[in-house]
Amino acid sequence: MKTIDYQTTGTCSRMIHVAADDDNIIREVYFEGGCNGNLKGIASLITGRNIDDVIDKVSGITCGYKSTSCPDQLSEALKILKEKK
C-alpha cells in the first residue's frame, strides 16, 4: 500500500490523504476541510478506481473564479502517488 498526505493550494480543503494498492487502485481517500458532503461523495465515487482513470476525469476542474478545485488538487496528489513505489 502506498499513501500520500497532500497539502492543497487554492482550495477550501487543506489536505488530502490517499492510499492506493500496488496496482494503482485507490483504496482510501479523506479530505480535511472543504465541503464535507461533496468531498465525501467524491471519495466514495473514486474508491476502488484506477488512479489514471480518476486523473483523466478530474484534472483541470475549476471552482468558481479559482484556477483549481478540490478534484483538481486530488489529481495532483494522485499524479505524485502513482509514481511512488
N, C-alpha and C positions, 0 to 999 in steps of 0.2 A: 504494500500500500504506500502510495506517495501522497504527501499533503502540502498545502501552501496556506499561509496566512498573508493575504494580500491587502495592503493598505491602499484604499481607493483615493482618487483625487477628483474633485469636481462633482461629487455626488453627495446625497444626504446620508447614504450608508458610509461608515467609516472603515470597515474591514470586511473582507470576505474570506471565509475558511472553506477550503475544498479538499476532499480526499478522493483519489481515483485509484483503481487497481492497476496492475501491470499491463493490462490490455487497454488502458486509457478509457475505462468505463467509469463514469462519475458515480461514487458511492455515497457521498455526504456533501451537503452544501449548507452553509449557515452565514447569513448576513448580519452584521452588527449595525444597528441604526437603520434609517431609511423607512420606507412604507412597509410596515410589518406584514400585512396581509398579502400585498403584491409580491414581496420578496419570498415569503413562504410558498406562494404559488409557483414562482419561478423555480425555486429549489425542488419542489415536488415534481414539476414537469421535466426537469433535466436529470434527476437522479435515475441511474440506470442507462443513460445515453452515452454515446461515444463523445469524447472531448471535441473532435473535429466537427462533428455534426452540430454541436452547440455553438462552437465558434462561428461557423458559417451562418447560423441563424441570428445571432445576437450582436455580432461585431458591427460597429458603426451606428447603432441605435442611439438617438439623441433624446434628451429630456427637456422639453420646452425650449428655452433660449440657450441652454447649455450645449457644449460641443460633445458631451459624453452622457452616459446614463449608467445606472446600476448594471443593466445587462451588458453594456459595452465594457464596463470595468471588469465584469465577470469574464468576458472573452480575453481580456489582457491577462488576468490571473490564470486562465486555462492554457494560454499560449506558453506561459512560464512553466506551469505544472507538467505539460506534455513533454517538455524537454528533460525533466528530472528522471533520473534512473533509479 
